[in-house]
Amino acid sequence: MEPLTWTGALGPVLTPLMMAAVAVFLLALVANLGLSFAGSKSGEIAYENGQAVLVSRSPLDYATMAMKYAVLLFLACCLAYIVAGMVIPDAQTKGIIATLAGRLTPVWIALVVTFALSIRFKRRLGLYGKLFDSMIGMIGFGIVMFWVFAAVFGGPLDMIVTHDPLNQISGMKNEIPGSPVQDAAERGIYPYYLLGGDNLARDVFSRMIEGGWEVMKIAPFATLFAFMVGITLGLPAGFYGGRLDTFLSFLANLILAFPVILLFYLLVTPEIVATGIPVYMAAVLFLFPIIFVTVLVNSRYHTQPAIRTPVLAVILVVLGWLYLSLVHQQGSRIDFLGPLAFLDLFDIPGGILVVFVAVMFVNSPTVFRIVRGLTMDIKTRDYVAAAQTRGEGVWYIMLWEILPNARGPLIVDFCLRIGYTTILLGTLGFFGLGLPPESPDWGSTINEGRKLLSIYLHPALPPALSLLSLVLGLNLLADGLREESLRD
């Protein structure tokens, strides 16, 4: 078989159009900036029957139109590659780009459905729905959801990857993108390495997709758990003040006194892991989600014991079972279940558990300080005084009056913190800490690819661009949420 080219038979048509679109956009951007600095203004606008009508266009308007249509042309060419990847069966005709787009078909379908439903019902979806009024927020949301769907469809569902990310195929070491796999038909495997092979003859594309699943397994959930710790401690500290606030703030400041990267490294080093400290930390920190949910439900239904008692019983049983499954390590220093080990729902690999706990521990103090500050400000508002006058309990006021009114800054910080966590995970993987050495996480893959970076770009470039795009999407999503929360 011949190696695949990047654009296949579509290149002679689509590539010139895309290059022309980029050239027009850059020229129009330069013209737009130059005209703006020169003091040029938009054309005249008249109002007829209460509607604005453009009477004449200025050069600045034409430059803006050129930028708009250049972007639309570029997007149309990208859409053509995606459609071609779905409908054309021959990989030689499609080329690498369209073949990759075809492999991602489940992701495109999921994105279209998500956007269609979200825009259709956005007026009923609160702050999430208002996100679709912000172009920056929509772009960020699209990038983030692309990686979420790619991770889910490529990881546990196994609908995207072309090869086992840990499988080595002889003869494919450092092969360029589009290289054919010898005797693929006899082996019953995919016939190409779409993004080439790495220095151990593993498929770069499959490792890139699986690396997204490694990030999604840790970053969002560890950040969510860290928020539960920070909220559970930050609300009473900000509301009560006094010695409780002083003590908890001292602990938070003590942790924050260490550089974040250094503290993260210390928690995942083999010497610290061997002492069992991360496992003991997990046993303590994983209690906070149970405390948070229990207090949340109890405060909401405190005056309705007929509802509160059975709901709390179910919650405590389910969360307690999940807690024991999370922290139980058979044969280790924490073996809670003992002879009842058959009740263990799942086993978390030691490396992932250590990194998960480290993320929680590092992020919790910062979340605590944010929640504490917001609580100190909001508790002076009139609606809090009104709740106190009604005789509401303290935890009801904190969780159902103060916390909902602090959701805007907290949601924005949550998105940004997932981005920081993603960078930390990549940094740890780059230095070979935390996750297992064979893990396809992006940091480890970049580290392995950098050793031959001057000769082969393809092993390190895809995971690096993946990491960059996900963090960029999270930052854009946070910007969009911030804009909409300020308007709310």
C-alpha positions, 0 to 999 in steps of 0.5 A: 500500500502507498502512504496516505497524503495529507489531503488526498484527491481533495487537496487540489480543490480545497487547499487553494481555497483555504490558502486564499481564505487565510490570505484574504483574512490576513490582508483584511485584518491589516486593512481593518487595523490600519483604517481604524488607526487612521480614524475611519468610521463605519458607513451611515445608518438610517432608521426606517420604521424603527429598524436600522438600515445601512445607507452606505458602506465605508472601506472599514465596512468592506474590510470587516466583510472580507474578514467575515467571508474569509472565515466562512470560506475556511470553515466551509472547506473544513466542513467539506473535509469532514463530510468527505471523511464520512461519505468517501470509503477510500482512504487514498482518496480522502487523505489523512485529514479527511480520514481523521475527520471520518474517524471522529464522526461520533464526535461531530454528531454528538456536537451537533446534537448538543448545540442544537438542543442547547440553542433550542432550549437555551432560555430554559437552561439558566446560565448555561443557556445564556452561554450561547449568546456569547460567541467566545463562550460558544467557541470555548464550549465547542472545543471543550465538548469536542475533547469530552466526546473524543475522550468518551468515544475513544476511551471506554466506547472504543469507537475512534481509536485505530489501534491499541495505544500500548500495542507495538507493531514491528516496522512502524517505529517513528514512521511518518503520518499516513504510513501503511501497516504491513500485513494489516489485512492478515492481522485484522488491524487498521491498515494505517498509522494516521499520525505516524508511529512513536519511538516504540512503534505505537500509533500516535493518533490512538495515544492522543485520543486515549490521552484525552480520556486520561485527562477526563478521568482525573481533571474534572472530577478531582477539581469537583471534589476540591470544590466540595472541600473548599465550599464545605470549609469556606462557607462556615469560615466566611459566615461565622468568622472568629476563631474558626475562620482564623484557624482554617485560614491559617491552614489554607495559607500554610498550604499555599505558602508552598509553590504549587508545582513543588507541592504537587511533585512532592505528593506524587514522588515514589518516596512519599507514595511509599509512606502511604500518606496519599492513601491516608489523605484520600481517606480524609478528603473523600469524606468531604463530598459525603459531608457536603451532600448530606448537609445540603439535603438535610438543610433543604428538607430539615422541616420535612422529616418524612422526606429527609430521613429516607433520602438521607438514608439512601444517600449515605448508603450509596455514597458510603459504598462509593467511598469505601470502594474509592479508598479501599486498597486490598492488601495495603495499609487501608483495607476497610472492607477486609473479608467483604472485599467482594463489595468493592465496586471498582479498583483505582490504579495507585498512580491515578489515585495519588494524582487525584488526591494531589489535585484535590489537596493543592486546589482546595485551599484556593477554592476555600479562600474564594468561597470564604471571600464571597461568603463574607461579602454576600452574608451582608445582603438583604436577602440573607437578613430576610432568610434569618428573619424567617427563622431559616437554619444557618446551613440552609442560609449558607447552602441555599441563599449564599452559595447560589448567589456565588455561582457565577465566580465559582463556575468561572473559577471551576473552568479555569481550575480544570485548565490548570489541572490539565497543565499540571497533569501534563507537567507531571507526565512530562517529568515521568511522575504520577501516572504509570510510565506506559500511560498514553497521557499527553505529558508522557507522550510529549516527553517521549516525543521530544527526545527526537524532536529535531528529527521527527515532529509527529510524535510530540506535536499532536499531544502538545496541540491537544493539550493547548487546545483543551486549555484554550477552550477552557479559558474561552469557556470561562470568559464566556461564562464570566460575561454572562454571569455579570449580565445575569 
